[in-house]
Amino acid sequence: MNFILVFIGGGLGSICRFGISLFMKNQGYVFPMATLLANALSCIVLGTLVGWTIKNGNTSDVQKYLLMTGFCGGFSTFSTFTNETFQLLQDGNLAFAFGNILVSLIVCLICIFIGIKCV
């Protein structure tokens, strides 16, 4: 049953990530904003679920497998983040590449913190 929960959650997370990329596609950013937004939102969701688990001492299979592993795993985009950073490096956009690494790390750490503290 847990595999099915991860499968469904991953599909829903991937659909959400795809929707964000479609929405942001024609905004004209050189900086990969859609990936940053998907990763930040995923970190807020995951942080909130981790905070809930810390506060309540346990978590259900739906929270653990459907939401934390499946949805957040499908919604966050580390491979896309890495590829976009690599493309920025190849294109000679060193400032954007290293900015993407720094901003993504800082924003996502803050989002995990926000998610945990919101519970």
C-alpha positions in Angstrom: 0.0 0.0 0.0 2.9 2.4 0.8 4.2 2.1 -2.8 0.8 3.2 -4.1 0.8 6.2 -1.8 4.2 7.2 -2.9 3.2 6.7 -6.6 0.1 8.9 -6.2 1.9 11.6 -4.2 4.8 11.6 -6.7 2.4 12.0 -9.6 0.5 14.9 -7.9 3.8 16.6 -7.0 5.1 16.3 -10.6 1.9 17.7 -12.0 2.2 20.7 -9.6 5.8 21.2 -10.6 4.9 21.0 -14.3 2.1 23.6 -13.8 4.5 26.0 -12.2 6.9 25.6 -15.1 4.2 26.2 -17.6 3.0 29.3 -15.7 6.5 30.7 -15.4 7.7 29.7 -18.9 6.9 32.9 -20.7 8.0 35.3 -17.9 11.4 35.9 -19.6 13.6 35.0 -16.6 17.2 34.0 -17.2 17.3 32.9 -13.6 15.4 29.5 -13.2 12.6 31.0 -11.1 10.1 28.1 -11.7 12.5 25.6 -10.2 13.3 27.8 -7.2 9.6 28.4 -6.6 8.8 24.6 -6.8 11.7 23.8 -4.4 10.7 26.6 -2.0 7.1 25.5 -1.9 8.1 21.9 -1.5 10.3 22.8 1.4 7.5 24.7 3.1 5.2 21.7 2.7 7.9 19.3 3.9 8.8 21.6 6.8 5.2 21.8 7.9 4.8 18.0 7.8 8.1 17.6 9.8 6.9 20.2 12.3 3.6 18.4 12.6 5.5 15.1 13.3 7.7 16.8 15.9 4.8 18.4 17.6 2.6 15.3 17.6 5.2 12.6 18.0 4.0 10.5 15.1 2.8 10.6 11.5 0.4 8.6 9.5 1.2 6.6 6.4 -0.6 9.2 4.3 1.6 12.0 5.7 4.8 10.0 5.5 4.4 8.2 2.1 1.8 10.2 0.1 2.9 13.7 1.2 6.4 13.7 2.5 8.0 11.0 0.2 5.7 11.1 -2.8 4.4 14.6 -3.2 7.5 16.5 -1.9 9.7 14.1 -3.8 7.8 14.7 -7.0 7.4 18.4 -6.5 11.0 19.3 -5.6 13.3 19.4 -8.5 17.0 18.8 -7.5 17.9 17.2 -10.8 16.3 20.1 -12.7 18.0 22.6 -10.4 21.4 20.9 -11.1 20.8 20.8 -14.9 19.7 24.4 -15.0 22.8 25.4 -13.0 25.0 23.4 -15.3 23.4 25.1 -18.4 24.1 28.5 -16.8 27.7 27.6 -16.3 28.0 26.3 -19.9 26.5 29.5 -21.2 29.0 31.6 -19.2 26.5 33.0 -16.8 28.7 32.3 -13.8 27.0 34.9 -11.5 23.5 33.4 -12.2 24.8 29.9 -11.7 26.4 30.5 -8.4 23.6 32.9 -7.5 21.2 30.0 -8.2 23.1 27.7 -5.9 23.3 30.2 -3.1 19.7 31.6 -3.4 18.2 28.1 -3.7 20.0 26.8 -0.6 19.2 29.8 1.5 15.6 30.1 0.4 14.9 26.4 0.9 16.5 26.3 4.3 14.3 29.3 5.3 11.3 27.5 3.9 11.9 24.3 5.9 12.3 26.5 9.0 9.0 28.4 8.2 7.2 25.1 7.6 8.4 23.7 10.9 7.5 26.9 12.9 4.1 27.2 11.3 2.8 24.1 13.1 
